[in-house]
Amino acid sequence: MSSPSQQYISMQYIAPKYKYYRYVYGEWKNMHLEHEEKTVAKWLKEAQKGYMRIAFLILLSKKACHGYEMMKEVRDRTEGFWRPTAGGAYPLLQSLENAGYIKGEWGPQKRKRKIYKITEAGKLILDRALLKHSQIAESMNTLFKEYARTVLDLDPKAVTMPRMPNPFSVFLEEESKSSLEALELKRNRIQHMIKMLQNELQTSDNRLATLKKQKQKQEYTSDSVGEPEKK
C-alpha cells in the first residue's frame, strides 16, 4: 500500500499532465470547430454565387441590363435579403460572359456602362439549371415526407408538410410586387408555417406522452413480476 507522501507525489505528477492534455484537447476542439465554420461559410458562399448566376440569367432573359441595374433589381426583389456588391457581381458577370452565356456591349452614354444580354447558350443553361433545381426541390420534399413518416410517426397525407421554397420565384415574376404586398405575403407564409409547426409539436407531445405511459406500464409490470409472493 502506498504511503500518503507517495500518493501526494503521484498527484503532483498527474495534475500537470491532466491540465496539459485538457489544454491540448481544448485547442484541438477549437481548431476543429473553426475549420468546420470556415468550411460551411465556403460552401454557403459558393452556393450563393451559383444562385446569383441563375438570378442574373433570369433577369437578362427578360431584358438587357447593366450591372448596377441587375444588382438593384436583385436587392429590391429579395427585399434586401440578397445584397450583391460590385466586387461580387462583376466577377460573376465576367465569368458568365467568358463562358458564352451572356454578351456585354458598352453603351453610347457619356457615362459608359456595359449592357449585358443573354445568349442562346445562356437560355439553354438557364432552362437546365431551373429544371435541375426543381428536381432537387422535389427530392427534398420527398425526404421531408419520409422523415415525417419514419421519425415523427406522422401521416404526410394528414398534415401539411413544409416544401422547399423556390429562391428564384421572385425573379420569375413578370412584375415585382410592392413592398406592402410582399410583406403581407411573407407574413401569411410565416403564420402558416407557425400553425403547421404547432400542429406537429402537439402531435409529437401526444406521441411522447403515449410512449411514457407505455414505458411506465412496462416498468410496473416488470416490478410486479419480480416481487416475491406474499404469504
N, C-alpha and C positions, 0 to 999 in steps of 0.2 A: 504494500500500500504506500503511495507517495505521500511525502510529508507536506505540510502546508506551505513550506518555503518552496518546494519543488513545483507545487500547483501554482504558486504566485509567479515563479519564473516562466512556467509554461504559458500563463495568461499574458505575461509581458511579451512573449514571443508571438503568440497567436493574434493578439489585438491589432498590432500594426499591419500584419498581413491581411487581416479581415478588412481593415479600413482601406488598404491599398486595393484589394480586389473589388471592394464595393465601389471605389472611385473609378477604377478601370471599367467596370460594368456600366456605371452611370455615364461615363464618357462615350462608351461604345453605343449605348442606347440612344444618347442624344444625337450622335453622328448618324445612326441608323434612321432616326425619325427625320432628321434634317434632309437626309438623302431621299427618303420617301416623299417629303413635301416638295422637294425640287423636281422629282420625277413626275409627280401629279401635276405640278404647275406647268411643266414642259408639255405634258400630254394635253392639258386644257388649252395651252397656248396654240399648239398645233391644230387642235380641233377647231378653235376659234378662227384660225387662218382659213381652214377648209370651208367653214360656214360663210366666212366673209367673201371668199372667192365666188361661192354659189350666189350669194346675195348680190354681188356686183354684176354677175352674168344675168340674173333675173331682171335687174334694173335696166341693163343695157339691151335686153331683149325687147323692152318696151319703147325705149328711145335712146338716142345718143346723148351722152353726158360727159362733163369734165369731172375730174377727180373730186374737187370740193363739193360739187353738186351731189355726187354719189354719197360722200361722207355725211352730208347734211340729211340726205334722204334716209340713210340707214339710221341715223340718230333720231330723226323725227318719227319714223315708222315704228321704231322699237321703244319710243318714249324715253330715250336716253339710256336704255339698258346696254345697248351696244354703242360705244363712242369711239369710232375709228379715228386715228390720228394720221397726219400726213406721213409721219415716219413709218407707220404700219401699212397704210393703204396704198401708197405709191409703189413700194416694192412688190406688193401683191398684183397691182395692175401691170407692172412691168413684167412679172413672171407670166401673167395671162397673155400679154402681148407677145412675149418671146415664144410661147407655146403655140401661137397662132389662133388663140381663142377670141381675141379682141384685136382691133386695129386702131391706133391712135393717130390723129392728124392735128396739126397746130392750126388754131382758128385765126381768122383775119383781124381780130380785135387788137386794139392798141396794147391791152394787157394780154399778152399771149397765154392762151390756155389750150391744153391738149384735149381734144374732143375724142372720146372713145366710142367705137361702135362694135357690136358683136359680129363675129364672122359665122359662116355656115358651120365650121368646125366647132365654134363656141356654142351654137344652138344644139348641136348633136351631143356634146359633152354635158350640157346643162340638162337635156332630157334624160340622159343616162344617170346623172347624179341625182335628180329628183326621183327617178324610178327606184334607184338603189336605196335612197333614204326611206321611201315608202315601204320597201321590203323589210328594211331593218326595223322600222316602226311597228310593222305588223308582227315581226318576230318577237319584239319586246312586249307587245300586247298579249301575245300567246304565253310568254313567260309569266306575266302578271297573273293571268288566269290560272296557270299551273301552280304558281306559288299560293294563290288563294285556296286552291282545292287541296293541295297536299300538306301545306304548312298551317294555314289558318283554318282549315276544315270548313271552308265556305263554298257554297254553290255559286260559281261565276254567273250562272243564269239568273240567280235570285237577287244578286246585288249589283250595283253599278260599279264597274271596275274602272280604275284610272287608265287613261290612254296616254300614250307617249305624245306630247304636244309636237306640232309641226312648227319649227322655228322660222320657216320660210313663208308661212301663211300671210304675214303682214306685207311681204314683198310681192306676193302673187295677186293681191287685191288690186283692182283697177285704180281705185282712189283710196287714199289713206283716210281713215275715219278721223273725226275731230277729236281733240284731247278729251272732251267730256264723254263722247260715245265710247272711246277706247277705255277710259277709266271705269265706266259703268259696265262694260263687257268684262273687264278684268275682275271687278267686284263680284259680278254674278258667278263667274267661274270659281273664284275663291270660296264663295258661300256654298256652292255646290260641292266643292272638294271637302270643306269642313263638315257638311252634313253627311257626306259619304264616309268620311273617316270616323265620325261619331257613331254611325251605324256599325261600322266594322269593330270599333272599340267595344261597343255594347255586346256584340256577338262574341268577341274574344273574352270579355268578362264573364258572360254566361257559360261559355265553354270551360273557362278556368274554374269557375265555381263548381261545375259538374264534376270535373276531374278531381278537385279537392275532396268533394263528398265521397267519390268512389275510393279515393286513397284512404280516407278516414274509416270507411266501411271495411276495407280490406285489412287495415291495421287492427280494428276492433275484432274482426273475425279471427285473425291470427292470434291475438291475445287470448281470446276465449278458448280456442283450441289448445293453447299451451298451458292453461290453468289446470291444476290437479283437481280431481273430482272431490268435492266436499262430502264428508261422512257425517 
